Amino acid sequence: MGRLFTSDLHFGHNNILSIRPEFDDIEKMDEYLIRKWNEKVTDDDEVYILGDLSYRCQYHISYYLDRMKGKKHLIIGNHDSGWMKNIKDMSQYFESVDNMLILNEDGKTICLSHYPMLEWPRSRYAHQGVSYLIHGHLHNNRECMAYEFIKNNLPTALNCGVDVNGYEPVTFEELIENNNRWYGR
């Protein structure tokens, strides 16, 4: 069993194509994301989706989730409320649903949040490599203030968005590698 992280899939969201020029059609993007997911994830893997799973989509979320492997955990993002209101029992699709979640693994505190934050539990010890923030929300935007601040001040804040992680869920180690490349560290 592995533990993987992802965010900002934006299934069915036509406007997301404006920041994903490699896709010219939302259906093609959706199918690509599902294929990449299933190539990486096994049925026994725990996958933490840090928000913005879908937005303004013509399909019920089950259209996607029923086709995706793994045990899914949802951290709610700013674009999730619309599709969530159409689900009576979230446990049909998710092992857990939270606004924020703290994991403890191998002596590390890992805070999961859709949004990047300045501080999180034990963040003052981040320089010792014992505290990490895994977030989404930024996509691949290098123009926002958060990008520069994280790059220069928060080396243990890791963007798990699909846009910077090869459009697939990634392991903790892959997150570090991909973020180091994205931030030019």
C-alpha positions in Angstrom: 0.0 0.0 0.0 1.3 3.4 -1.0 0.4 6.9 -0.1 -0.1 9.4 -3.0 -1.1 13.0 -3.2 -2.8 15.1 -5.9 -5.0 18.2 -6.3 -6.8 20.4 -8.8 -7.9 17.8 -11.3 -10.8 20.0 -12.3 -12.8 17.3 -14.0 -15.3 18.7 -16.5 -14.2 22.3 -16.0 -13.9 23.9 -19.5 -12.2 27.1 -18.3 -9.3 25.1 -16.9 -8.2 24.5 -20.5 -6.9 28.1 -20.6 -4.0 27.1 -18.3 -3.6 23.7 -19.8 -2.8 24.4 -23.4 -1.7 20.8 -24.1 -5.4 19.9 -24.0 -7.8 21.2 -26.6 -10.9 19.4 -25.3 -12.2 18.8 -21.7 -13.2 15.2 -22.4 -9.7 14.4 -23.6 -8.2 16.0 -20.6 -10.5 14.1 -18.3 -9.7 10.8 -19.9 -6.0 11.6 -19.8 -6.2 12.3 -16.1 -8.1 9.1 -15.4 -5.6 7.1 -17.5 -2.6 8.6 -15.7 -4.2 8.0 -12.3 -4.9 4.3 -13.0 -1.4 3.7 -14.4 0.0 4.9 -11.1 -2.5 4.0 -8.5 -3.3 0.5 -7.3 -6.6 -0.6 -5.5 -4.7 -0.7 -2.2 -3.1 2.8 -2.4 -4.3 5.7 -0.3 -4.8 8.8 -2.5 -5.2 12.2 -0.9 -7.0 14.6 -3.2 -6.4 18.1 -1.9 -9.3 19.8 -3.4 -10.8 21.0 -6.7 -11.7 17.5 -8.0 -14.4 18.8 -10.3 -16.1 22.1 -11.2 -19.1 23.0 -13.3 -19.1 19.5 -14.8 -22.0 18.0 -16.8 -21.4 14.6 -15.2 -22.1 13.4 -11.7 -18.8 12.9 -9.8 -19.4 9.1 -9.8 -18.6 9.2 -13.5 -15.0 9.8 -12.6 -14.6 8.3 -9.2 -16.1 4.9 -10.1 -13.3 4.6 -12.7 -10.4 5.6 -10.5 -8.4 3.1 -8.5 -7.4 3.4 -4.8 -8.8 4.4 -1.5 -9.6 8.1 -1.8 -9.4 10.8 0.8 -10.8 14.3 0.1 -9.5 17.6 1.4 -12.1 20.1 0.4 -11.1 22.9 -2.0 -12.8 26.1 -3.1 -14.4 24.4 -6.2 -15.8 21.3 -4.5 -19.0 22.5 -2.9 -21.1 22.3 -6.2 -20.6 18.6 -6.9 -20.5 17.7 -3.2 -24.1 18.9 -2.6 -25.2 16.2 -5.1 -23.9 13.4 -2.9 -25.9 12.1 0.0 -23.2 9.8 1.4 -19.6 10.8 0.8 -18.4 7.5 2.3 -19.6 5.9 -1.0 -16.6 7.5 -2.6 -14.2 8.6 0.1 -12.5 7.0 3.1 -12.4 10.5 4.7 -13.5 14.0 3.9 -11.8 16.9 5.7 -11.1 20.6 5.4 -7.6 20.0 6.6 -5.8 16.9 7.8 -2.6 16.2 9.8 -0.7 13.0 9.1 2.2 11.7 11.2 4.6 9.5 9.3 8.2 8.5 10.0 8.6 11.2 12.6 7.3 13.9 10.2 4.2 16.0 10.7 2.5 16.4 7.3 -0.3 19.0 7.1 -2.7 18.5 4.1 -4.7 21.6 3.0 -6.0 22.8 -0.3 -4.6 26.2 0.3 -1.0 27.1 0.9 -0.4 28.6 4.4 2.2 30.6 6.1 2.2 28.3 9.2 0.9 24.9 10.0 1.4 22.5 12.9 5.1 22.2 13.8 6.0 24.5 10.9 8.5 26.3 13.1 10.5 23.0 13.0 10.3 22.7 9.2 14.0 23.6 8.8 14.8 20.3 10.7 12.9 18.3 8.1 10.1 17.2 10.5 7.2 19.3 9.3 5.7 19.6 5.8 2.7 21.3 4.2 1.2 19.6 1.2 -1.2 21.9 -0.7 -2.8 22.6 -4.0 -4.7 25.6 -5.3 -1.7 27.3 -7.1 -1.8 25.1 -10.2 1.4 26.0 -12.1 1.1 29.8 -11.5 4.5 31.4 -11.0 3.1 34.9 -11.2 1.2 34.9 -7.8 2.7 36.2 -4.6 2.4 32.8 -3.0 4.8 31.3 -5.5 7.6 33.7 -4.7 7.0 33.6 -1.0 7.0 29.8 -0.8 10.0 29.5 -3.1 12.1 31.9 -0.9 10.8 31.0 2.6 8.9 27.7 2.8 11.0 24.9 1.4 8.8 22.2 3.1 5.6 23.6 1.5 4.9 21.2 -1.4 2.4 21.8 -4.3 0.7 18.6 -5.1 -1.4 20.0 -8.0 -1.5 17.9 -11.2 -0.1 20.8 -13.2 3.3 20.5 -11.6 3.3 16.8 -11.0 2.9 15.2 -14.4 -0.9 15.1 -14.2 -0.8 12.1 -11.8 -0.9 11.4 -8.1 2.6 11.3 -6.7 4.5 10.0 -3.7 5.9 12.2 -1.0 9.4 11.7 -2.4 8.2 12.6 -5.9 6.5 15.7 -4.5 9.9 16.9 -3.1 11.6 16.2 -6.4 8.9 17.9 -8.5 8.7 20.9 -6.3 12.5 21.4 -6.2 12.4 21.4 -10.0 9.3 23.7 -10.2 10.8 26.2 -7.7 14.3 26.0 -9.2 15.8 24.9 -5.9 
